[in-house]
């Protein structure tokens, strides 16, 4: 994400890159929460359901960082 912002030629392109990143994180947060609660926590007994949006958001951001964004 930082590479795309640095490559942006105009301020508008940089803002678009940041907004795309935020949108991707929010969408992945909802997908992660749905998948976690409906599949993972039911089949893997040591995992507990995610109850709050912020737990899912932090987990999603952590996965994005580990994945190299």
N, CA and C atoms as a LAMMPS dump frame, in Angstrom:
ITEM: TIMESTEP
0
ITEM: NUMBER OF ATOMS
207
ITEM: BOX BOUNDS ff ff ff
-5.0000000000000000e+02 5.0000000000000000e+02
-5.0000000000000000e+02 5.0000000000000000e+02
-5.0000000000000000e+02 5.0000000000000000e+02
ITEM: ATOMS id mol type element x y z
1 1 1 N 0.821 -1.184 0
2 1 2 C 0 0 0
3 1 3 C 0.865 1.248 0
4 2 1 N 1.929 1.241 0.775
5 2 2 C 2.803 2.409 0.838
6 2 3 C 3.469 2.632 -0.514
7 3 1 N 3.796 1.556 -1.203
8 3 2 C 4.422 1.69 -2.518
9 3 3 C 3.497 2.403 -3.496
10 4 1 N 2.209 2.045 -3.468
11 4 2 C 1.256 2.674 -4.379
12 4 3 C 1.067 4.147 -4.05
13 5 1 N 1.063 4.481 -2.768
14 5 2 C 0.917 5.878 -2.371
15 5 3 C 2.153 6.668 -2.802
16 6 1 N 3.327 6.073 -2.652
17 6 2 C 4.561 6.76 -3.048
18 6 3 C 4.651 6.929 -4.571
19 7 1 N 4.074 6.001 -5.328
20 7 2 C 4.099 6.086 -6.79
21 7 3 C 3.061 7.052 -7.334
22 8 1 N 2.121 7.47 -6.496
23 8 2 C 1.066 8.364 -6.956
24 8 3 C 1.669 9.675 -7.44
25 9 1 N 1.204 10.112 -8.598
26 9 2 C 1.751 11.331 -9.195
27 9 3 C 1.063 12.582 -8.655
28 10 1 N -0.153 12.435 -8.239
29 10 2 C -0.882 13.584 -7.709
30 10 3 C -1.413 13.263 -6.321
31 11 1 N -1.811 14.292 -5.629
32 11 2 C -2.38 14.107 -4.294
33 11 3 C -3.686 13.319 -4.363
34 12 1 N -4.436 13.54 -5.421
35 12 2 C -5.711 12.828 -5.599
36 12 3 C -5.49 11.325 -5.744
37 13 1 N -4.471 10.933 -6.5
38 13 2 C -4.165 9.506 -6.646
39 13 3 C -3.763 8.889 -5.316
40 14 1 N -3.018 9.62 -4.504
41 14 2 C -2.623 9.123 -3.185
42 14 3 C -3.842 8.929 -2.288
43 15 1 N -4.765 9.871 -2.337
44 15 2 C -5.986 9.758 -1.531
45 15 3 C -6.825 8.573 -1.992
46 16 1 N -6.887 8.373 -3.301
47 16 2 C -7.635 7.222 -3.832
48 16 3 C -7.011 5.919 -3.361
49 17 1 N -5.687 5.82 -3.375
50 17 2 C -5.001 4.605 -2.909
51 17 3 C -5.283 4.343 -1.433
52 18 1 N -5.272 5.383 -0.625
53 18 2 C -5.559 5.221 0.805
54 18 3 C -6.997 4.797 1.015
55 19 1 N -7.933 5.397 0.279
56 19 2 C -9.343 5.015 0.413
57 19 3 C -9.588 3.581 -0.044
58 20 1 N -8.903 3.153 -1.085
59 20 2 C -9.028 1.76 -1.544
60 20 3 C -8.52 0.815 -0.47
61 21 1 N -7.401 1.157 0.155
62 21 2 C -6.865 0.327 1.226
63 21 3 C -7.865 0.215 2.383
64 22 1 N -8.436 1.336 2.787
65 22 2 C -9.413 1.333 3.885
66 22 3 C -10.632 0.497 3.504
67 23 1 N -11.102 0.636 2.271
68 23 2 C -12.252 -0.14 1.82
69 23 3 C -11.953 -1.637 1.813
70 24 1 N -10.77 -2.009 1.362
71 24 2 C -10.378 -3.427 1.343
72 24 3 C -10.307 -3.982 2.756
73 25 1 N -9.765 -3.208 3.693
74 25 2 C -9.682 -3.66 5.081
75 25 3 C -11.081 -3.824 5.671
76 26 1 N -11.986 -2.902 5.403
77 26 2 C -13.35 -3.015 5.938
78 26 3 C -14.091 -4.215 5.353
79 27 1 N -13.97 -4.426 4.057
80 27 2 C -14.627 -5.582 3.437
81 27 3 C -14.04 -6.878 3.975
82 28 1 N -12.716 -6.936 4.09
83 28 2 C -12.107 -8.161 4.608
84 28 3 C -12.467 -8.38 6.078
85 29 1 N -12.717 -7.302 6.819
86 29 2 C -13.145 -7.43 8.213
87 29 3 C -14.488 -8.136 8.3
88 30 1 N -15.439 -7.721 7.469
89 30 2 C -16.754 -8.359 7.497
90 30 3 C -16.691 -9.809 7.02
91 31 1 N -15.91 -10.065 5.984
92 31 2 C -15.758 -11.445 5.5
93 31 3 C -15.079 -12.309 6.557
94 32 1 N -14.05 -11.762 7.196
95 32 2 C -13.341 -12.495 8.243
96 32 3 C -14.267 -12.824 9.41
97 33 1 N -15.045 -11.85 9.844
98 33 2 C -15.958 -12.087 10.976
99 33 3 C -16.992 -13.15 10.624
100 34 1 N -17.558 -13.061 9.429
101 34 2 C -18.555 -14.043 8.999
102 34 3 C -17.932 -15.438 8.923
103 35 1 N -16.774 -15.544 8.286
104 35 2 C -16.111 -16.842 8.14
105 35 3 C -15.679 -17.39 9.49
106 36 1 N -15.117 -16.529 10.314
107 36 2 C -14.635 -16.956 11.629
108 36 3 C -15.779 -17.508 12.46
109 37 1 N -16.876 -16.757 12.542
110 37 2 C -17.987 -17.165 13.407
111 37 3 C -18.773 -18.336 12.842
112 38 1 N -18.907 -18.423 11.528
113 38 2 C -19.757 -19.47 10.948
114 38 3 C -19.01 -20.741 10.591
115 39 1 N -17.725 -20.684 10.435
116 39 2 C -16.985 -21.889 10.05
117 39 3 C -15.897 -22.251 11.043
118 40 1 N -14.964 -21.342 11.233
119 40 2 C -13.79 -21.68 12.027
120 40 3 C -14.117 -21.994 13.475
121 41 1 N -14.911 -21.145 14.134
122 41 2 C -15.174 -21.365 15.56
123 41 3 C -16.066 -22.585 15.799
124 42 1 N -16.826 -22.998 14.799
125 42 2 C -17.666 -24.196 14.958
126 42 3 C -16.867 -25.479 14.784
127 43 1 N -15.864 -25.454 13.927
128 43 2 C -15.127 -26.67 13.597
129 43 3 C -13.801 -26.811 14.333
130 44 1 N -13.26 -25.696 14.791
131 44 2 C -12.01 -25.732 15.556
132 44 3 C -12.35 -25.269 16.964
133 45 1 N -12.368 -26.188 17.887
134 45 2 C -12.94 -25.93 19.207
135 45 3 C -12.159 -24.934 20.054
136 46 1 N -10.879 -24.717 19.787
137 46 2 C -10.115 -23.772 20.595
138 46 3 C -10.362 -22.313 20.186
139 47 1 N -10.999 -22.09 19.054
140 47 2 C -11.296 -20.735 18.601
141 47 3 C -12.653 -20.291 19.137
142 48 1 N -12.722 -19.051 19.582
143 48 2 C -13.973 -18.5 20.089
144 48 3 C -14.533 -17.528 19.058
145 49 1 N -15.857 -17.358 19.032
146 49 2 C -16.46 -16.412 18.077
147 49 3 C -16.004 -14.978 18.335
148 50 1 N -15.968 -14.198 17.278
149 50 2 C -15.637 -12.775 17.38
150 50 3 C -16.925 -12.036 17.703
151 51 1 N -16.915 -11.27 18.797
152 51 2 C -18.132 -10.593 19.227
153 51 3 C -18.193 -9.121 18.844
154 52 1 N -17.055 -8.485 18.643
155 52 2 C -17.094 -7.054 18.351
156 52 3 C -16.452 -6.753 17.001
157 53 1 N -16.842 -5.631 16.451
158 53 2 C -16.293 -5.176 15.185
159 53 3 C -14.794 -4.897 15.312
160 54 1 N -14.383 -4.321 16.435
161 54 2 C -12.98 -3.955 16.608
162 54 3 C -12.082 -5.184 16.714
163 55 1 N -12.565 -6.259 17.318
164 55 2 C -11.785 -7.501 17.334
165 55 3 C -11.551 -8.002 15.917
166 56 1 N -12.61 -7.981 15.116
167 56 2 C -12.486 -8.419 13.725
168 56 3 C -11.59 -7.474 12.934
169 57 1 N -11.682 -6.17 13.198
170 57 2 C -10.858 -5.193 12.493
171 57 3 C -9.38 -5.4 12.802
172 58 1 N -9.041 -5.553 14.075
173 58 2 C -7.645 -5.754 14.449
174 58 3 C -7.108 -7.073 13.9
175 59 1 N -7.924 -8.099 13.904
176 59 2 C -7.512 -9.384 13.348
177 59 3 C -7.304 -9.27 11.837
178 60 1 N -8.185 -8.573 11.176
179 60 2 C -8.062 -8.372 9.742
180 60 3 C -6.806 -7.588 9.385
181 61 1 N -6.535 -6.519 10.13
182 61 2 C -5.333 -5.731 9.895
183 61 3 C -4.089 -6.572 10.148
184 62 1 N -4.127 -7.384 11.188
185 62 2 C -2.989 -8.262 11.486
186 62 3 C -2.726 -9.24 10.36
187 63 1 N -3.789 -9.819 9.81
188 63 2 C -3.624 -10.737 8.689
189 63 3 C -3.081 -10.009 7.461
190 64 1 N -3.536 -8.779 7.229
191 64 2 C -3.065 -8.008 6.081
192 64 3 C -1.566 -7.692 6.238
193 65 1 N -1.156 -7.371 7.452
194 65 2 C 0.26 -7.072 7.684
195 65 3 C 1.099 -8.334 7.509
196 66 1 N 0.624 -9.446 8.063
197 66 2 C 1.364 -10.7 7.923
198 66 3 C 1.428 -11.158 6.46
199 67 1 N 0.38 -10.849 5.715
200 67 2 C 0.347 -11.219 4.308
201 67 3 C 1.114 -10.277 3.405
202 68 1 N 1.658 -9.224 3.972
203 68 2 C 2.44 -8.285 3.166
204 68 3 C 1.612 -7.201 2.52
205 69 1 N 0.397 -7.023 3.015
206 69 2 C -0.522 -6.007 2.493
207 69 3 C -0.48 -6.041 0.998
